[in-house]
Amino acid sequence: MHMLAGGKGFISNLDVVTYKTINQFNRGFMNNPKLRTLISIPAFFIFIILISGFVQGSDTNQHVDNEFQLSFNPTNDQINLICQTGCAWKTLSFECSDENCTQAINRYGTTVSQEHGSGEDSNDGFFITTTRNNTDISFRCVIGCNWDHLEYQSVENGVTHYFDNNGKIDSPETE
């Protein structure tokens, strides 16, 4: 056993050996470029992976919930849409008295665009078009749905129909 400077404590022989071993390792590590490179490269990649995971995980404002639930009720000259969930609007009505009329709709309302540009803007939540041809009404989903086309044939005026991001439903789900 060795006494520390000033007589305040003791260092065992094991402590001295451990200190010398660590000191020798550090000197060997710092002076050996191959060993330094061998350890530094994987450590760098692990660091980059961890940082990218934190950056991805912190970006929560980009996600938009695509779940929506709509109903429609046609009349002779217009289509009335009601959004139960997933929209910034409650009701939309648009004239559709032509034999073949089309309207684009997203979570914010009707839009003049018949195509959704790049199809990459997840902030729209969903983007669908509705087409009326006499008594047939169809919906085409561009983004945000688990379906491509929904067809309603021989739709009677005043009858309400329901659909959501998964397809046709019998009636709205109540919470």
C-alpha positions in Angstrom: 0.0 0.0 0.0 1.1 3.5 -0.8 0.2 6.6 1.1 -1.2 9.5 -0.9 0.4 12.9 -0.8 -0.3 14.7 2.4 -1.1 11.4 4.3 -4.8 11.6 3.5 -5.4 8.0 2.3 -3.9 4.9 0.9 -3.7 3.5 -2.7 -3.6 -0.3 -3.0 -1.2 -2.1 -5.4 -4.2 -3.0 -7.5 -5.1 0.7 -8.0 -1.5 1.4 -9.1 -1.6 -1.5 -11.6 -5.0 -0.4 -12.9 -3.8 3.2 -13.3 -0.7 2.1 -15.2 -2.7 -0.2 -17.5 -5.2 2.5 -18.4 -2.4 5.0 -18.9 -0.5 2.6 -21.2 -3.7 1.9 -23.2 -4.3 5.6 -23.7 -0.8 6.3 -24.8 -0.9 3.2 -27.1 -4.3 4.2 -28.5 -3.3 7.8 -29.2 0.0 6.9 -30.8 -1.4 4.0 -33.0 -3.1 5.5 -36.1 -4.5 2.1 -37.3 -6.1 1.5 -34.0 -7.5 5.0 -33.8 -9.0 4.6 -37.3 -10.3 1.2 -36.6 -12.3 2.5 -33.6 -13.1 6.0 -34.9 -14.9 5.0 -38.1 -17.6 2.7 -36.5 -18.0 5.3 -33.7 -18.6 8.0 -36.3 -21.3 5.9 -38.1 -23.0 5.1 -34.8 -23.1 8.8 -33.9 -24.6 9.7 -37.3 -27.3 7.0 -37.0 -28.2 8.2 -33.5 -28.4 11.8 -34.6 -30.6 11.0 -37.6 -32.9 9.0 -35.4 -33.4 12.0 -33.1 -34.0 14.4 -36.0 -36.6 12.1 -37.6 -38.3 11.5 -34.3 -38.6 15.1 -33.4 -40.4 16.1 -36.6 -44.0 15.4 -35.4 -45.6 18.4 -37.1 -45.4 16.8 -40.6 -47.7 13.9 -39.9 -51.3 14.4 -40.9 -54.0 11.9 -40.0 -55.7 10.8 -43.2 -58.7 9.3 -41.5 -61.9 11.0 -42.7 -65.6 10.2 -42.9 -67.9 11.8 -45.4 -71.5 11.5 -46.5 -73.1 12.9 -49.6 -76.7 13.7 -50.6 -77.4 14.6 -54.2 -80.2 16.8 -55.5 -81.2 17.5 -59.1 -78.6 20.2 -59.6 -76.0 19.9 -56.8 -74.1 17.5 -54.5 -74.1 18.2 -50.8 -71.2 16.7 -48.8 -71.0 16.5 -45.0 -67.8 15.7 -43.2 -68.2 13.8 -39.9 -64.4 13.6 -39.1 -61.1 14.5 -40.7 -61.9 17.8 -42.4 -61.5 21.5 -41.8 -65.1 21.9 -43.1 -68.5 20.6 -42.0 -70.6 20.9 -45.2 -69.8 21.5 -48.8 -72.3 22.1 -51.6 -71.4 22.5 -55.3 -73.5 22.7 -58.4 -73.4 19.7 -60.6 -76.3 20.0 -63.1 -74.2 19.2 -66.2 -74.4 15.7 -67.6 -70.8 15.1 -66.6 -69.3 17.3 -63.9 -66.3 16.8 -61.7 -65.2 18.5 -58.5 -61.9 18.1 -56.5 -62.1 17.9 -52.7 -59.5 17.8 -49.9 -59.5 18.2 -46.2 -59.8 22.0 -46.6 -62.7 22.0 -49.0 -63.3 22.2 -52.7 -60.4 23.1 -55.0 -60.2 24.1 -58.7 -57.4 21.6 -59.4 -58.6 18.4 -61.0 -55.3 16.7 -60.4 -53.3 16.9 -57.2 -50.1 18.3 -58.6 -47.2 16.2 -57.3 -49.3 13.9 -55.0 -46.7 14.3 -52.3 -48.3 17.0 -50.1 -49.3 15.1 -47.0 -50.8 18.2 -45.4 -53.9 17.8 -47.6 -54.7 14.7 -45.6 -56.8 13.3 -48.5 -57.5 14.4 -52.1 -60.5 13.0 -54.0 -62.5 13.9 -57.0 -66.2 13.3 -57.4 -67.9 12.9 -60.8 -71.6 12.9 -61.5 -72.9 11.4 -64.7 -76.7 11.6 -64.7 -77.7 9.4 -61.7 -74.3 7.8 -61.2 -71.8 9.4 -58.8 -68.2 8.2 -58.5 -65.3 9.2 -56.3 -61.6 8.8 -57.2 -59.0 9.0 -54.5 -55.6 10.5 -55.5 -54.0 10.4 -52.0 -55.0 9.5 -48.4 -57.4 6.6 -49.0 -57.3 2.8 -48.9 -59.3 2.7 -52.1 -59.0 4.0 -55.7 -62.6 4.3 -56.9 -66.0 4.2 -55.3 -69.0 3.9 -57.6 -72.6 4.7 -56.6 -75.0 3.8 -59.5 -78.6 5.0 -59.9 -78.3 7.3 -56.9 -81.7 8.7 -55.8 -82.0 12.4 -55.0 -82.3 13.0 -51.2 -80.7 9.7 -50.2 -77.6 10.0 -48.0 -74.6 7.7 -48.7 -71.5 7.3 -46.5 -67.9 6.6 -47.1 -64.5 7.0 -45.3 -60.8 6.5 -46.0 -61.4 2.7 -46.1 -64.4 2.7 -48.5 -68.2 2.6 -48.4 -69.9 2.3 -45.0 -73.5 1.8 -44.0 -73.8 4.7 -41.6 -71.4 7.1 -39.8 -69.6 5.8 -36.8 -70.5 7.6 -33.6 -68.0 8.1 -30.9 
